[in-house]
Amino acid sequence: MRRVIAALAIGAVTGCGPQTTVITSEGAESPYSYQEYLAAADGRDFLVEVRGMPFPGMTQDAFNQALMGVLQAARPARPAATFTTRPGGPTMVPAYRLVLVFNPAVNLAHETQCRALDSVQPGQPTAGQVRVSVAFCRKDDLMSKAVARNGATGVDDPVFRQMFTELFPVMFPPRNPFIESPTPNFE
């Protein structure tokens, strides 16, 4: 919630609302584990399923290919995943995937992205408005989720890449608040 309020405040003060990424509905679900994500992604092909596109005038294939480049550039150094839209690579762990729905319906449930993606009908792109619903799935289980929006004007717009740079730590947090972890001893 603080991130949303800060983004809105910065946008209001600076007048650069479309350049600001607003992330909402975010968080890890109870089964999420960063160690599990690390094991499934580090040094491996990692499946990304894409529905819809935010920019008019592109084919879905061209957008998907450009998006994989954006994800590669935006991801942290570790885990060193190679994002792909092609299932079944030799290093891929097939149970895991990242699902991105551009122009999602307002009532799209993140669980639907994991369990019934074929039923999802993305809306039409609107120039200057990017909206994406993101789900990290293990088979049919939702592991983490977020919705993001900004005013990127094209796939090469730095604002579009910045959105994913900001989404990675939200989607793959190092700690899950639902799982107790040992308290560090600083003595």
C-alpha positions in Angstrom: 0.0 0.0 0.0 2.9 2.4 0.8 4.3 1.8 -2.7 0.9 2.8 -4.3 0.6 5.9 -2.1 4.2 6.9 -2.8 3.8 6.4 -6.6 0.6 8.5 -6.6 2.1 11.2 -4.6 5.2 11.4 -6.8 3.1 11.4 -9.9 0.9 14.2 -8.5 3.8 16.4 -7.4 6.0 15.9 -10.5 3.2 15.7 -13.0 4.8 12.5 -14.5 2.0 10.0 -13.6 2.3 8.1 -16.9 6.0 7.5 -16.3 5.3 6.0 -12.9 4.6 2.4 -12.4 1.9 1.6 -9.9 1.9 -1.9 -8.5 -1.2 -3.2 -6.6 -2.7 -6.5 -5.5 0.8 -7.8 -4.9 2.2 -10.4 -2.7 3.4 -13.9 -2.0 0.8 -16.6 -1.3 1.3 -19.2 1.5 2.9 -21.9 -0.7 5.5 -19.5 -2.1 9.2 -20.0 -1.4 12.1 -18.0 -2.9 14.3 -21.1 -2.6 11.9 -23.1 -4.7 11.8 -20.3 -7.3 15.6 -20.2 -7.3 15.9 -23.9 -7.9 13.3 -23.8 -10.7 14.8 -20.7 -12.5 18.6 -20.3 -11.8 20.5 -21.3 -14.9 17.4 -22.7 -16.6 14.8 -21.9 -19.2 11.8 -20.5 -17.5 8.4 -20.6 -19.2 6.4 -17.3 -19.6 2.8 -17.5 -20.9 1.5 -14.3 -22.4 -2.0 -13.3 -23.2 -2.8 -10.0 -24.9 -0.5 -7.1 -25.7 -0.4 -3.5 -24.6 0.7 -1.9 -27.8 -1.5 -1.6 -31.0 0.1 -2.5 -34.3 2.2 -5.5 -33.2 1.6 -9.2 -33.8 1.4 -11.4 -30.7 4.6 -13.3 -31.8 6.6 -10.1 -32.3 5.4 -8.7 -29.0 6.2 -12.0 -27.2 9.8 -12.1 -28.6 10.4 -8.4 -27.7 8.9 -9.0 -24.2 11.4 -11.9 -23.5 14.2 -9.4 -24.2 12.6 -6.9 -21.8 12.3 -9.6 -19.1 15.9 -10.7 -19.6 17.1 -7.1 -19.3 14.9 -6.3 -16.3 15.6 -9.4 -14.2 18.1 -9.4 -11.3 21.4 -11.1 -11.8 20.2 -14.1 -9.8 18.5 -16.3 -10.4 19.9 -16.3 -13.9 16.7 -17.5 -15.7 16.3 -17.5 -19.4 12.7 -16.5 -20.1 11.0 -18.2 -23.0 7.5 -18.6 -24.4 8.4 -22.1 -25.7 7.5 -24.9 -23.3 9.6 -28.0 -22.9 13.2 -26.8 -23.0 15.8 -29.2 -21.8 16.6 -27.3 -18.6 13.0 -26.2 -17.9 11.2 -27.3 -14.8 7.7 -27.8 -16.3 5.7 -27.2 -13.1 6.7 -23.5 -12.9 5.7 -20.6 -15.1 5.2 -16.9 -15.1 1.8 -15.8 -16.6 1.3 -12.3 -17.9 -2.1 -11.0 -19.0 -2.1 -7.6 -20.6 -5.3 -5.6 -20.6 -6.8 -7.9 -18.0 -10.5 -7.8 -17.1 -11.0 -5.9 -13.9 -12.3 -9.0 -12.1 -9.6 -11.4 -13.4 -8.6 -13.6 -10.5 -4.9 -14.5 -10.3 -5.8 -18.1 -9.6 -7.6 -18.2 -13.0 -4.2 -17.3 -14.6 -2.8 -20.5 -13.1 -5.7 -22.8 -13.4 -7.7 -21.8 -16.5 -5.5 -19.5 -18.7 -7.3 -20.6 -21.8 -10.5 -19.0 -20.5 -8.9 -15.6 -20.1 -9.9 -13.0 -22.6 -7.6 -9.9 -22.5 -9.0 -6.6 -23.7 -7.8 -4.4 -26.6 -4.7 -2.3 -26.2 -5.1 1.4 -25.3 -2.4 3.7 -26.5 -0.4 5.1 -23.6 -1.8 2.8 -21.1 -0.1 -0.5 -20.1 -1.9 -2.8 -17.6 -0.6 -6.3 -16.8 -1.7 -8.9 -14.3 1.2 -11.2 -13.3 1.0 -14.6 -11.7 3.8 -17.0 -10.7 2.4 -20.5 -10.8 3.5 -23.9 -9.7 1.2 -26.2 -11.8 -2.3 -24.9 -10.8 -1.2 -23.2 -7.6 -0.7 -19.5 -7.3 2.6 -18.7 -5.7 2.7 -14.9 -6.0 0.9 -12.1 -7.8 0.8 -8.5 -8.8 -1.0 -6.0 -11.1 1.0 -3.2 -12.6 0.2 -0.2 -14.8 2.1 2.7 -16.4 2.0 4.9 -19.5 4.7 3.2 -21.6 4.2 4.0 -25.3 6.0 1.0 -26.8 7.9 -2.2 -26.1 11.2 -0.2 -26.4 10.1 2.5 -24.0 12.4 2.5 -20.9 9.2 2.9 -18.8 8.0 -0.5 -20.0 11.3 -2.1 -18.9 11.2 -0.2 -15.6 7.8 -1.7 -14.8 9.3 -5.2 -14.9 12.4 -4.2 -13.0 10.0 -3.1 -10.2 7.9 -6.2 -10.6 10.6 -8.8 -10.1 11.2 -8.1 -6.4 7.5 -8.0 -5.8 6.8 -11.3 -7.6 9.9 -13.1 -6.2 10.5 -11.7 -2.7 13.4 -13.3 -0.8 11.1 -13.9 2.2 7.5 -15.1 2.5 5.6 -13.5 5.4 3.4 -16.6 5.7 6.5 -18.8 6.4 8.3 -18.4 9.6 12.0 -18.0 9.2 14.6 -18.1 11.9 15.3 -14.7 13.5 18.9 -13.8 12.8 21.2 -13.5 15.9 23.2 -10.2 15.6 25.1 -10.6 18.9 
